[in-house]
């Protein structure tokens, strides 16, 4: 009888060979974490689920090209982020453009404290901010992209990326206070 435990390399080889059990194990291994990634970018659970499925299709199609340099999870995550960005760009075609400068939040600059906030509450708050802000915030603050990289990926200027990130932070501060997740002095 074959051992239940496989290395990542063995799992990838079995997936590439078409082993349905290995593919299910691979999906089960990464689906929950990657759903969290998708939820950060999409406006609701159904859209995130669609991105997750599209992302895994891409993962399985590109798995033969995976080189075992670096983290397999990181590689899968990168594909999920790119799939979410593709969906975001697709959605932009169907949305009206909103003038960014029409929203102005006059909040004082202070330390942004997240240690006391539950991840689920923060995710819910992040999902309520406008899509452009949310995408830039996720790419910069969570994924670690530079404003230059964000600008290139989204087809905007660096200053637009910086501006949207700044406004996203301000909006998040206000929402955290309004939802009693942090005290006004903790911002």
Residue pairs with C-beta under 8 A, 6 or more apart in sequence:
6 14
6 22
6 25
8 68
8 72
9 68
11 22
11 25
11 26
11 29
12 26
12 63
12 66
12 68
12 72
14 21
14 22
14 23
15 22
15 23
15 26
15 60
15 63
16 63
16 64
23 60
27 56
30 73
30 76
31 52
31 56
33 73
33 77
34 52
34 55
34 56
34 76
34 77
34 80
35 48
35 49
35 52
36 123
37 77
37 80
37 81
37 84
38 48
38 49
38 51
38 52
38 55
38 80
38 83
38 84
39 45
39 48
39 123
39 127
40 123
40 126
40 127
40 134
40 138
40 142
41 48
41 51
41 81
41 84
41 85
41 87
41 88
41 134
41 135
41 138
42 48
42 50
42 51
42 84
42 87
42 88
42 127
43 127
43 131
44 127
47 87
50 87
51 80
51 83
51 84
51 87
52 80
54 83
54 87
55 76
55 79
55 80
55 83
55 84
58 79
58 83
59 76
59 79
62 79
66 72
66 75
81 139
81 143
85 135
85 153
85 154
88 131
88 135
89 154
89 155
91 131
95 131
98 130
98 132
100 132
100 160
100 163
100 164
100 167
103 130
103 167
103 171
105 167
105 170
105 171
105 173
105 174
107 170
107 173
107 174
107 187
108 187
110 187
111 186
111 187
112 169
112 172
112 173
112 187
113 182
113 186
113 187
114 122
116 181
116 182
116 186
117 176
117 181
117 182
121 179
121 181
122 181
125 172
125 175
125 176
125 179
125 181
126 134
126 137
126 138
126 172
127 134
128 175
129 137
129 168
129 171
129 172
129 175
130 171
132 164
133 164
133 165
133 167
133 168
133 171
134 168
135 154
136 150
136 154
136 161
136 164
136 165
136 168
137 164
137 165
137 168
137 169
137 172
139 145
139 149
139 150
139 153
140 146
140 147
140 150
140 161
140 165
141 165
145 153
147 158
147 161
147 162
147 165
148 158
150 156
150 158
150 161
151 157
151 158
151 160
151 161
154 161
173 187
176 182
176 187
177 183
177 184
177 187
